[in-house]
Amino acid sequence: MATVSCPKCNTITSQGGFPVWTIIVSICAFPVGLLALLAGRKPTVCGSCGFTWQA
């Protein structure tokens, strides 16, 4: 998991990942299932201040 810094408080936090269903669909329906990865990542939430953003 990648780490990023919060734009609000500059605390290091983990970047949001993909939802589980997108990974399962992309594996089971390969190569067409790779389009499921276009659904996007989960938003990143800072553990310190609670700020949410798309990283």
Stockholm file with secondary structure:
# STOCKHOLM 1.0

chainA/1-55         MATVSCPKCNTITSQGGFPVWTIIVSICAFPVGLLALLAGRKPTVCGSCGFTWQA
#=GR chainA/1-55 SS CCEEECTTTCCEEECCCCCHHHHHHHHHTTTGGGGGGGGCCCCEECTTTCCEECC
#=GC SS_cons        CCEEECTTTCCEEECCCCCHHHHHHHHHTTTGGGGGGGGCCCCEECTTTCCEECC
//
